[in-house]
Amino acid sequence: MFPALLPTYNRTDVAFVRGEGSYLFAEDGKRYLDFGAGIAVAAFGHANPRLVKALTEQAGKLWHTSNLYRVPGQESLSKKLVANTFADTCFFVNSGTEAIELAIKMARRYQFVSGHPERFHIISFAGAFHGRTYAAINAGGNEKYLEGFGPRMPGFDQVTLKGDLAADLDAVKKLVGRETAAIIIEPLQGEGGVRVISPDFLKALRKLCNDNGLLLIFDEIQTGLGRTGKFFAYDWLGFEPDIMTVAKALGGGFPVGAVLATAEAGKGMTVGTHGTTYGGNPLGMAVGNEAIDMILEPGFLEHVNRIAGYLQQQLGALVASHPDVFESVRGQGLMLGLKMKTDAGAFIAAARANGLIVLPAGDNVVRLLPPLTLTEEEAREGLNLLNKTASGFEAEKAAAQ
């Protein structure tokens, strides 16, 4: 019998029924330390009291009106985002992949109104993940996600980065042509294996876009909103994108996304060119406003950097202590990855059995995305559980010999 719930997920047989801060509780009562945060979404921990208060207060007033009318929460949240980023304007959606769709439309529309309707190609990078809608999977280029959905959508060109600045930049330059509209990149790849992108390469992309009349799109859906230790990852770089996609932590678990852009990049998005029924609804805006207020409060990002520094240092020691299990630690801020010598999937399952939630990523990497509110005590607990899991792997290997 075909299941009532479409079987598109390979779900782990654990159901969580409650969350509190950095912990999840399963239906059997077992407690788990959550170093996944719903894939970087629950950035303020589970059931954060301030987000709960913002949501429940708004729920008692008004849920939905549509974008046929002014939504005061959109106005206040957009002003906060514009005041604290490169952007002049923003548009609210419900998810990261919706933000990507708009970013693509915005870049193409910009070229159209600038007198270059032939420019519609977007250059992207292998290992990227931009979402699961049709344009997003074509931008990502992962054959696993594209299989069976018909021909590739035209207008997407992809580069595989080799880690050689000159060679990688040359590969991008070879794809830039009369039909190129924009370049889209994650400043730090998440699903692709927590791959750090060279700041020099990103800076070279900025110059390439400037020199060729292209827009630079940063996908900061996972890296943004404090995850790397700055408000956004681009804040580390000394330059700015033209368009940026945001989601995940923006709602702290409630579905909210946004596209931020300069006035120039957004000039083609006039009345009637885009819309959404649910995007920017009063519930999402109440949560989003509170989430941004928390991130911008004095001390929040300092806390992220302090915990990240401690965790990275201790993970380096963990890798050195288990050379047959781990190869290296990579990442930035609280977006970290353990490159494995053993099978990452098996390690994730063993960690979960020990009461720790960690996530898979490409390149045989175990991804760590704890809440940004993680305490040092919780970080130590997570490190102890990682050490326990690695020791178990070593013991199993020794027993088998």
C-alpha positions in Angstrom: 0.0 0.0 0.0 1.4 3.4 -1.0 2.0 5.5 2.2 -0.2 8.4 3.1 2.9 10.5 3.5 4.8 10.8 0.3 8.0 8.8 0.8 10.6 11.4 -0.4 12.6 11.3 2.9 14.8 8.7 4.3 13.8 9.5 7.8 15.5 8.3 11.0 13.0 6.4 13.2 13.1 9.0 16.0 10.2 11.4 16.7 10.9 14.5 18.8 8.0 15.8 20.8 9.5 18.7 22.8 12.5 21.0 22.7 14.1 23.2 25.3 17.1 25.3 24.5 19.9 23.1 23.1 18.0 19.9 23.8 15.4 17.8 22.1 13.2 15.2 23.7 11.9 12.1 21.9 8.5 10.5 22.3 10.2 7.7 24.4 11.5 10.4 26.8 15.2 10.3 25.7 17.0 13.6 25.7 19.4 14.6 22.9 21.9 17.4 22.7 21.1 19.1 19.4 24.1 20.0 17.3 21.9 20.2 14.2 19.4 22.9 15.1 17.0 21.7 12.4 19.7 22.4 9.8 20.8 25.7 11.3 17.2 26.9 11.7 16.7 26.8 15.5 19.5 29.3 16.0 18.1 30.5 19.3 17.5 27.1 20.7 14.2 25.3 20.9 11.1 27.0 22.3 13.0 30.2 22.9 10.9 32.1 25.3 11.2 35.4 23.5 10.2 33.9 20.1 7.3 32.0 21.8 6.1 35.2 23.3 6.3 37.1 20.0 4.5 34.3 18.1 1.7 33.7 20.7 1.0 37.4 21.2 0.7 37.9 17.4 -1.4 34.7 17.1 -3.9 36.2 19.4 -4.3 39.3 17.2 -4.0 38.5 13.4 -2.6 35.7 11.3 -3.0 36.6 7.7 -4.2 39.3 5.4 -2.2 38.8 2.2 0.1 41.4 0.5 -2.9 43.3 -0.9 -2.5 45.5 2.2 0.2 47.0 4.3 1.8 44.6 6.8 3.4 46.7 9.6 5.7 43.8 10.7 7.2 43.8 7.2 7.9 47.5 7.4 9.7 47.3 10.7 11.7 44.2 9.9 12.7 45.5 6.5 14.0 48.7 8.1 16.1 46.7 10.6 17.6 44.6 7.8 18.3 47.6 5.6 19.9 49.6 8.4 22.3 46.7 9.3 23.3 45.4 5.9 24.4 46.6 2.4 20.8 46.4 1.2 18.4 49.2 0.3 15.4 46.9 0.0 14.0 43.5 0.8 11.2 41.1 0.0 9.8 38.5 2.4 9.1 34.9 1.5 8.5 31.7 3.4 11.6 29.7 2.7 15.2 29.7 1.4 14.3 28.1 -1.9 11.7 30.8 -2.6 14.3 33.4 -1.8 16.6 31.8 -4.4 13.8 31.9 -7.0 13.3 35.6 -6.5 17.1 36.2 -6.6 17.3 34.6 -10.0 14.3 36.5 -11.3 15.7 39.8 -9.9 19.1 39.3 -11.6 17.5 38.5 -14.9 15.0 41.3 -14.6 17.8 43.7 -13.8 19.6 42.9 -17.0 16.3 43.1 -19.0 15.5 46.6 -17.8 19.1 47.6 -18.3 18.8 46.9 -22.0 20.3 43.4 -22.0 17.4 41.0 -22.3 19.8 38.4 -23.7 21.6 38.2 -20.3 19.8 35.4 -18.4 22.6 32.9 -17.6 23.6 32.4 -13.9 27.0 30.9 -13.0 27.0 28.7 -10.0 29.3 26.2 -8.3 29.5 22.4 -7.9 28.7 21.3 -4.4 26.3 24.2 -3.8 22.8 23.7 -2.5 20.2 26.4 -3.3 17.0 24.5 -2.6 14.6 22.0 -4.2 12.4 24.0 -6.5 13.1 23.5 -10.2 15.2 26.6 -10.8 17.1 26.0 -7.5 18.1 22.4 -8.4 19.3 23.6 -11.8 21.3 26.3 -10.1 22.7 23.7 -7.7 23.5 21.3 -10.5 23.4 18.1 -8.3 22.5 15.3 -10.7 20.9 13.3 -7.9 18.4 16.1 -7.4 17.9 16.6 -11.2 17.3 13.0 -12.2 13.9 12.3 -13.7 12.7 15.8 -13.9 13.1 16.4 -17.6 15.7 18.4 -19.4 18.0 20.8 -17.6 16.6 24.3 -17.4 18.5 26.6 -19.7 20.5 29.5 -18.3 22.7 27.8 -15.6 26.4 27.3 -16.0 28.5 25.6 -13.4 32.1 25.6 -12.2 33.8 23.0 -10.2 36.3 24.6 -7.8 39.7 23.0 -7.5 41.1 25.1 -4.7 43.5 26.9 -7.0 42.7 30.6 -7.1 44.1 31.3 -10.6 42.6 28.1 -12.1 39.2 28.6 -10.4 39.0 32.2 -11.5 40.0 31.3 -15.0 37.2 28.7 -15.1 34.7 31.3 -14.2 36.0 33.8 -16.7 35.6 31.2 -19.5 31.9 31.0 -18.7 31.3 34.7 -18.7 29.8 35.7 -22.0 27.2 37.9 -23.6 24.4 35.9 -22.0 25.7 36.0 -18.5 23.5 37.9 -15.9 24.9 37.0 -12.5 27.1 34.7 -10.3 25.5 33.0 -7.3 27.6 31.5 -4.5 27.5 30.4 -0.9 30.4 32.1 0.9 30.7 28.9 2.8 29.2 25.7 1.4 27.0 23.8 3.8 25.5 20.7 2.3 28.5 20.4 0.0 30.7 19.5 2.9 31.2 22.7 5.0 33.7 23.8 2.3 35.3 27.2 3.0 35.5 29.4 -0.1 38.7 31.4 -0.3 38.1 35.1 0.5 40.5 36.1 -2.3 38.4 34.1 -4.7 35.2 35.7 -3.5 36.8 39.1 -3.9 37.9 38.3 -7.4 34.3 37.3 -8.2 33.2 40.8 -7.0 35.7 42.4 -9.3 34.7 40.1 -12.2 31.0 41.1 -11.8 31.9 44.8 -11.6 34.0 44.6 -14.7 31.4 42.7 -16.7 28.1 44.3 -15.6 27.0 41.2 -13.7 25.3 40.9 -10.3 26.8 39.0 -7.5 24.3 36.9 -5.5 25.3 35.6 -2.1 23.3 32.7 -0.8 23.5 33.3 3.0 20.6 31.1 3.9 22.8 29.0 6.1 25.8 31.3 6.7 23.8 34.4 7.6 22.4 35.8 10.8 25.3 35.1 13.1 26.2 31.6 12.1 29.8 32.5 11.1 30.2 35.0 14.0 29.2 38.1 12.0 25.7 39.3 11.2 26.3 37.9 7.7 29.3 36.1 6.3 30.0 38.9 3.8 30.8 41.1 6.8 34.1 39.3 7.1 35.1 40.0 3.5 35.4 43.8 3.1 32.9 44.0 0.2 29.3 43.4 -0.5 27.0 41.4 -2.8 24.3 42.9 -4.9 21.6 40.4 -3.9 21.5 38.2 -0.9 19.2 35.3 0.1 18.2 34.8 3.8 16.1 32.3 5.7 16.7 29.6 8.3 17.6 31.6 11.5 15.4 34.5 10.4 12.4 32.7 11.9 14.2 30.6 14.5 12.0 27.7 13.4 9.1 29.5 11.9 9.2 29.6 8.1 10.5 33.0 7.1 12.9 34.0 4.3 13.9 37.2 2.5 15.8 38.6 -0.4 18.0 41.6 0.3 19.2 43.8 -2.5 20.7 47.2 -3.5 18.4 49.7 -5.1 20.2 49.2 -8.4 19.9 45.4 -8.4 16.2 45.6 -7.5 15.3 48.3 -10.0 13.5 45.9 -12.3 11.2 44.5 -9.6 8.3 46.8 -10.2 4.6 46.3 -9.4 3.4 43.0 -10.7 6.8 41.4 -11.3 6.7 39.1 -8.2 4.3 38.2 -5.4 3.5 35.8 -2.6 0.4 34.9 -0.8 1.9 33.9 2.6 5.3 35.6 2.5 5.7 38.3 5.1 2.6 37.2 7.0 2.1 38.8 10.5 3.1 35.7 12.4 6.4 35.3 10.5 7.1 39.0 10.8 6.5 39.0 14.6 9.1 36.2 15.0 11.5 37.7 12.5 11.5 41.0 14.2 12.3 39.4 17.6 15.0 37.2 16.1 16.8 40.2 14.5 16.5 42.1 17.8 18.2 39.2 19.6 21.1 38.9 17.1 21.7 42.7 17.2 21.7 43.0 20.9 25.2 43.8 22.4 27.1 40.6 23.3 25.2 38.2 21.1 27.8 37.8 18.3 30.6 38.1 20.8 29.1 35.0 22.5 28.9 33.2 19.2 32.6 33.9 18.5 33.7 32.9 22.0 31.9 29.6 21.9 33.0 29.0 18.3 36.6 29.6 19.2 36.4 27.2 22.1 34.6 24.5 20.1 37.0 24.8 17.1 40.1 24.5 19.4 38.7 21.5 21.2 37.6 19.9 17.9 41.2 20.2 16.7 42.3 18.3 19.8 39.5 15.7 19.2 40.7 15.1 15.7 44.3 14.7 16.9 43.2 12.2 19.5 41.4 10.0 17.1 43.5 10.0 13.9 41.8 6.8 12.5 38.3 8.3 12.8 38.8 12.0 11.9 40.8 13.6 9.2 40.3 17.3 9.9 38.0 20.0 11.2 36.7 22.7 8.8 34.3 25.6 8.8 33.8 29.0 10.4 32.0 30.2 13.5 29.3 27.7 14.6 29.1 26.2 11.1 31.6 23.4 11.4 32.4 20.1 9.8 34.4 17.0 10.7 36.0 15.4 7.7 35.8 11.7 8.4 38.1 8.8 7.7 35.3 6.4 8.8 31.8 6.5 7.3 30.1 9.7 8.2 26.6 8.2 8.1 27.6 5.4 10.6 29.2 8.0 12.9 26.1 10.1 12.8 23.9 7.1 13.8 26.3 6.2 16.6 26.4 9.8 17.9 22.6 9.8 17.9 22.6 6.6 19.9 24.8 8.3 22.4 22.4 11.3 22.7 24.0 13.7 20.2 22.4 15.1 17.1 24.8 15.9 14.2 24.1 16.2 10.5 25.4 14.7 7.2 27.1 16.8 4.5 28.9 16.0 1.3 32.5 14.9 1.1 32.0 12.4 4.0 31.7 15.2 6.5 29.8 15.3 9.7 28.2 18.8 10.1 27.9 20.6 13.4 25.3 23.4 13.5 24.4 24.0 17.2 22.2 26.8 18.3 24.0 30.1 18.5 22.9 30.3 22.1 25.0 27.2 23.0 26.7 27.5 26.3 30.3 26.4 27.0 29.0 23.7 29.3 26.8 22.4 26.5 29.8 22.6 24.1 31.8 20.5 26.5 29.0 18.0 26.7 28.9 17.7 22.9 32.6 17.3 22.7 32.5 14.5 25.3 29.8 12.7 23.3 31.8 13.1 20.1 34.8 11.7 21.9 32.7 8.8 23.3 31.4 8.0 19.8 34.9 8.1 18.3 36.2 5.8 21.0 33.4 3.4 20.3 34.5 3.3 16.6 38.0 2.6 17.6 37.0 -0.2 20.0 34.9 -1.8 17.3 37.8 -1.7 14.9 40.2 -3.2 17.5 37.7 -6.0 18.3 37.4 -6.9 14.6 41.1 -7.3 14.1 
